[in-house]
Amino acid sequence: MQKKLLILGGAKAQLQLINAAKKEDYYVVLCDFTDSNPGIAISDKHYKINYMDLDSVLNVAEKEKVDGVISNSEYAMPTVSYVCDKIHCIGNSSKSLSLINDKYKFRELQKSLGLYSPNAVESATWEDCLEKVQQLSFPVVIKPSQSSGSRGTTKVESFEAFLLAQKEWEQCEHFSRNHRVVVEEYVELPDLDAVIDGDIFVLGDTILYNGLFTSKRSKRRPLIPMMQTYPIILDENHLDRLKNGIEKIVRGAGITWGELNVEAYYTKDDELFFIEFNARQGGNGIPEMILKHSGIDYNKLLVTTSVSERDYFQDIINTQNSRRYVTRQQLFWTDDNNSCCYKGICFSKEIEPFIKGIKDVVSKNTIIQPAQNASDCLAWIDLEFESREQQIALTRDIEMQIWPEIELVK
């Protein structure tokens, strides 16, 4: 009998899930509140409803008798948990989800598990925040309690400067799904090349780590992920400690299934600091890059296991995976100038032979602003190298090798 899969969201980001499901010959039921998103045309059935409406989505799932429910939209994940629990299909509990997707609860979870965590406060009003923030040591970071992609995240150097940061606080409150804002002590990044990022996959007692990579940050915008390097650059000791920390969080939160996005780094004191966990796929084409690096199709893993089919998962466990040296450069405009016109991509002759693909995110001749978060990406540039040494040498100063061509707007 043909499996039925309910997918929440039909925007461009969800196309990879819809296509993966169709390749498996699943019947795809889509909940999307528009009539125009591209996923609608390739799904088998479309319900024009808001996927954040829990009971409406549950009604669809029950009516269609679906075998599984998935999404890769962070906004949709609470609905996925709710519906999976009600129809008794594979998924994570709402409690588990809240422990990792809420940034304040996640800090409390880290402390309870004996993992390094900065002091943090949470507030629903600016006035409450002003009172609570005096408990913290500066500098601090203001961030939405429930959001992703570095949206609204701002570093503030002193309490005096914080008194003038109401606009930044309100921006975070706007981005946060629960309209609460977290302020936490800033944990200094020891090196722009030191961030650990990527996706893991959990199924029962097994965790797959093939999707982890080293993330480089921009000198001008250190809060924005700029480059993905596969495989991850860590010595055996630090890699073991990373896996141990991930397992503590997965088990401590009660996560039993799915693709999760992880962001972490080792501090100057060699403490393992998990910036955040997200109970969804990573953005900026991470599943695509995992496939290029390891040969493992995380989209296929997610859709097949969501309907309780484990053949592909077992194949991965029992097969030696590839290990290709691939890099994705995410292009941003990071100068401090105001509006400019994006004209295209420039790259050095040295790096050109290693470029394997370019994908524009923003159309040429678009007026752009200096990047504020990961959603301001202009293009993706994919590269492949013959060795680790070559990969490191040629990407060390990637912003000097690949850069946007812009025209200032007067």
C-alpha positions in Angstrom: 0.0 0.0 0.0 1.3 3.5 -0.9 2.6 5.5 2.0 1.0 8.9 2.8 3.2 11.7 4.1 1.9 15.0 5.3 4.4 17.9 4.7 3.9 21.3 6.3 4.9 24.2 4.0 5.2 24.3 0.3 7.8 27.1 -0.1 11.1 26.7 -1.9 12.8 25.3 1.3 10.3 22.4 1.5 10.8 21.4 -2.2 13.7 19.1 -1.2 11.4 17.1 1.1 8.5 17.0 -1.3 10.8 15.8 -4.1 12.4 13.2 -1.9 9.0 11.8 -0.9 7.9 11.7 -4.5 11.0 9.7 -5.4 9.9 7.1 -2.9 6.5 7.0 -4.6 4.8 8.4 -1.4 1.4 10.2 -1.7 2.2 13.8 -0.5 -0.4 15.7 1.3 0.6 19.4 1.7 -0.6 22.0 4.2 0.3 25.5 2.9 -1.7 28.7 3.4 -1.0 30.0 -0.1 -2.2 29.1 -3.6 1.1 30.0 -5.2 4.0 28.3 -3.4 6.0 26.0 -5.7 5.4 22.8 -3.6 1.7 22.9 -4.4 2.1 21.9 -8.0 4.2 18.8 -7.3 2.1 17.5 -4.3 -0.7 15.1 -4.6 -3.2 17.0 -2.5 -3.1 20.6 -1.1 -5.0 22.0 1.9 -4.9 25.7 2.0 -4.5 26.1 5.8 -2.0 27.7 8.1 0.3 25.0 9.3 0.6 26.7 12.7 -3.1 26.0 13.3 -2.6 22.7 15.3 -6.1 21.4 15.2 -6.7 22.2 11.5 -3.5 20.3 10.6 -4.6 17.4 12.9 -7.9 17.2 11.1 -6.1 16.9 7.8 -3.8 14.2 9.1 -6.8 12.2 10.5 -8.9 12.7 7.4 -6.1 11.6 5.0 -4.9 8.8 7.4 -1.3 9.8 6.8 1.6 7.6 7.9 3.9 10.4 8.9 4.3 14.2 9.3 7.4 16.3 8.6 8.6 19.8 7.9 11.9 21.7 7.8 10.3 25.0 8.8 11.1 25.9 12.4 7.7 27.6 12.7 6.0 24.3 11.8 7.9 22.0 14.2 5.6 22.5 17.2 2.7 21.4 14.9 4.7 18.4 13.7 5.2 17.3 17.3 1.6 17.9 18.2 0.1 16.0 15.3 2.6 13.1 15.5 1.7 12.6 19.1 -2.1 12.6 18.4 -1.9 10.1 15.5 0.8 8.0 17.1 3.4 8.2 14.3 7.1 8.7 14.8 8.1 12.1 16.2 9.4 14.0 19.2 7.2 15.2 22.0 6.2 18.8 22.4 8.2 18.9 25.7 11.4 17.7 24.0 11.0 20.2 21.3 10.5 23.1 23.7 13.7 22.2 25.6 15.9 22.8 22.6 13.9 25.3 20.4 13.4 27.8 23.3 16.8 29.5 23.8 16.3 30.1 27.5 15.1 26.6 28.3 18.0 25.3 26.3 20.5 27.1 28.5 18.7 25.7 31.6 18.9 22.2 30.0 22.6 22.6 29.4 23.3 23.5 33.0 21.2 20.5 34.3 23.3 18.2 32.1 26.6 19.6 33.4 27.4 21.3 30.1 28.9 24.7 29.8 26.3 27.5 29.5 26.5 31.3 29.9 24.3 33.1 32.4 21.1 34.3 30.7 17.8 36.0 31.5 14.5 36.0 29.6 11.9 38.8 29.5 8.6 39.6 27.9 8.9 43.4 28.3 11.7 45.9 27.9 11.2 47.2 31.5 11.5 43.7 32.9 14.6 43.1 30.8 16.3 46.3 32.1 15.9 45.0 35.7 17.0 41.4 35.0 20.0 42.3 32.8 21.8 43.9 35.7 22.5 40.3 37.0 24.7 39.7 34.0 28.3 40.5 33.1 28.9 42.5 29.9 29.2 42.2 27.0 25.9 40.5 26.4 24.0 39.2 23.4 20.3 40.0 22.7 18.4 37.3 20.8 14.9 36.2 20.2 13.8 33.3 22.5 12.3 31.3 19.6 13.8 32.1 16.2 16.6 31.0 13.8 19.1 32.3 11.3 20.7 34.9 13.7 17.6 37.1 13.2 17.8 40.2 15.4 20.9 38.9 17.3 22.9 41.8 18.6 26.0 42.1 20.8 26.0 45.0 23.4 29.3 45.9 25.1 28.1 47.7 28.3 25.1 48.3 30.5 25.3 52.0 29.4 25.0 50.9 25.8 22.2 48.5 26.7 20.1 51.3 28.0 20.1 52.6 24.4 19.3 49.2 22.9 15.5 49.2 23.2 15.1 49.2 19.4 17.3 46.1 19.2 15.3 44.4 22.0 12.0 45.2 20.2 13.4 43.8 17.0 14.2 40.5 18.8 10.7 40.5 20.3 9.3 40.8 16.8 11.3 37.9 15.5 10.5 35.6 18.5 7.6 33.3 18.0 6.8 33.5 21.8 7.5 37.2 21.9 10.1 36.8 24.6 13.7 37.9 24.4 16.8 36.3 25.9 19.9 38.2 26.9 22.9 36.2 27.8 26.5 36.8 28.6 28.7 36.9 25.5 31.0 33.9 25.0 33.9 35.0 23.0 34.6 33.1 19.7 38.3 32.3 19.8 38.7 32.1 16.0 36.5 32.8 13.0 37.2 29.3 11.8 36.3 27.6 15.0 32.5 27.2 14.8 31.1 23.7 14.6 27.9 23.5 12.6 25.7 21.0 10.6 23.1 18.3 11.0 22.9 15.1 12.9 20.3 12.4 12.4 18.7 10.5 15.3 16.8 7.3 15.2 16.3 5.6 18.5 19.7 4.9 20.1 21.7 5.7 17.0 23.1 9.2 16.1 24.7 9.9 12.7 27.3 12.6 12.7 28.2 12.7 9.0 26.5 16.1 8.5 28.7 18.1 10.9 31.1 20.6 9.4 33.4 23.5 10.3 31.8 26.9 9.8 33.8 30.0 9.0 32.5 33.4 10.1 32.9 36.8 8.3 35.4 39.2 9.8 32.9 42.0 9.5 29.8 40.0 10.6 31.1 37.3 13.0 27.5 36.3 14.0 26.7 35.2 10.5 27.8 31.7 9.1 29.7 32.3 5.9 31.4 29.0 4.8 30.8 25.3 5.3 33.8 23.0 5.2 33.3 19.2 5.0 34.6 17.1 6.7 34.7 18.8 10.1 38.1 20.1 11.2 38.6 18.7 14.7 41.2 16.4 16.3 40.0 13.1 17.7 39.8 14.2 21.3 37.7 17.3 20.5 35.5 15.3 18.1 34.8 12.7 20.8 33.9 15.4 23.3 31.6 17.0 20.8 29.8 13.7 20.1 29.5 13.0 23.9 28.0 16.5 24.4 25.5 16.1 21.5 24.4 12.7 22.9 23.9 14.2 26.4 21.6 16.9 24.9 19.7 14.4 22.7 19.1 12.0 25.6 18.5 14.8 28.1 15.9 16.5 26.0 14.2 13.1 25.1 14.8 13.4 21.3 14.3 10.1 19.6 14.1 10.8 15.9 14.8 13.3 13.2 17.4 15.6 11.6 18.6 18.3 14.0 20.8 21.3 13.4 23.7 21.9 15.8 25.9 24.9 16.4 28.8 25.0 18.8 32.4 25.9 19.4 35.2 25.4 21.9 36.0 28.5 24.0 39.4 30.0 24.7 39.3 27.9 27.9 38.5 24.8 25.9 35.0 24.5 27.1 32.5 23.0 24.7 29.8 25.6 24.2 26.6 24.7 22.3 25.2 27.9 20.8 21.9 26.2 19.9 20.1 23.0 18.8 17.3 23.1 16.3 14.8 20.3 15.8 14.9 20.8 12.0 17.2 20.6 9.0 19.8 23.2 8.7 19.3 25.9 6.1 21.5 27.1 3.2 21.5 23.8 1.5 23.1 21.7 4.3 21.4 18.4 3.3 22.7 18.9 -0.3 26.2 19.4 0.9 26.0 16.4 3.2 25.1 14.3 0.2 28.1 15.7 -1.8 30.5 15.0 1.1 29.3 11.7 2.4 26.9 10.2 -0.1 24.2 10.1 2.5 20.9 11.6 1.5 19.5 13.2 4.7 16.3 14.2 2.8 15.6 10.5 2.0 16.5 9.5 5.6 14.0 12.0 6.9 11.1 11.1 4.7 11.5 7.3 4.8 12.0 7.0 8.6 9.0 9.4 9.1 6.7 6.7 7.7 8.6 4.0 9.7 10.6 2.6 6.8 14.1 1.7 7.8 15.8 0.0 4.8 17.7 3.1 3.8 18.8 3.8 7.3 20.1 0.3 7.7 22.0 0.6 4.4 23.8 3.6 5.7 24.7 1.9 9.0 26.1 -1.1 7.1 27.9 0.8 4.3 31.3 2.6 4.2 30.4 6.2 3.3 32.4 8.6 1.1 34.6 11.4 2.4 34.9 14.2 -0.2 36.5 17.5 0.5 33.8 20.0 -0.3 33.1 23.6 0.7 30.2 25.9 0.3 30.8 29.7 0.4 27.7 31.7 1.3 28.1 35.1 -0.3 27.2 38.2 1.7 27.6 42.0 1.4 29.3 42.9 4.7 30.5 46.4 4.1 29.1 49.3 6.2 27.9 51.3 3.2 24.2 51.7 2.8 22.1 50.5 -0.2 24.0 49.1 -3.1 23.1 47.2 -6.3 24.2 43.5 -6.5 25.8 42.9 -9.9 27.1 39.4 -9.5 30.1 37.3 -8.2 33.8 37.9 -8.6 36.5 35.2 -7.9 40.2 34.9 -8.2 41.9 32.8 -10.9 43.5 30.7 -8.1 40.1 29.5 -6.8 38.3 29.3 -10.2 39.3 25.7 -11.1 37.8 24.4 -7.8 34.3 25.9 -8.3 31.8 23.2 -9.1 28.6 25.1 -8.9 27.0 28.6 -8.4 23.5 29.3 -7.3 22.1 32.8 -7.1 19.8 33.4 -4.1 19.3 37.1 -5.0 18.8 38.2 -8.6 21.4 40.4 -10.2 20.6 44.2 -10.2 18.8 43.8 -6.9 19.2 46.7 -4.4 20.7 45.2 -1.2 21.6 46.3 2.3 24.6 45.2 4.4 23.9 41.6 5.7 22.3 41.4 9.2 21.6 37.7 9.4 21.9 34.4 7.5 18.8 35.1 5.4 20.7 38.0 3.6 22.8 35.5 1.6 23.3 36.6 -2.0 24.6 33.3 -3.6 26.1 29.9 -2.9 29.3 28.9 -4.4 30.2 25.1 -4.2 33.9 24.0 -4.3 35.6 20.6 -4.2 39.3 19.9 -3.4 41.6 16.9 -3.8 42.9 17.0 -0.2 42.4 18.5 3.3 45.6 20.5 2.9 44.5 22.0 -0.4 41.0 22.8 1.0 42.4 24.7 4.0 45.0 26.6 2.0 42.7 27.9 -0.6 39.8 28.8 1.7 41.8 30.4 4.5 41.0 33.9 3.1 37.9 33.0 1.2 36.6 36.6 1.2 39.7 37.6 -0.8 39.0 34.7 -3.2 35.3 35.2 -3.8 33.4 38.4 -3.3 30.3 40.2 -4.5 30.4 42.7 -7.3 28.4 45.7 -6.2 27.5 49.2 -7.4 26.9 51.8 -4.8 23.6 53.6 -4.9 23.8 57.3 -4.6 
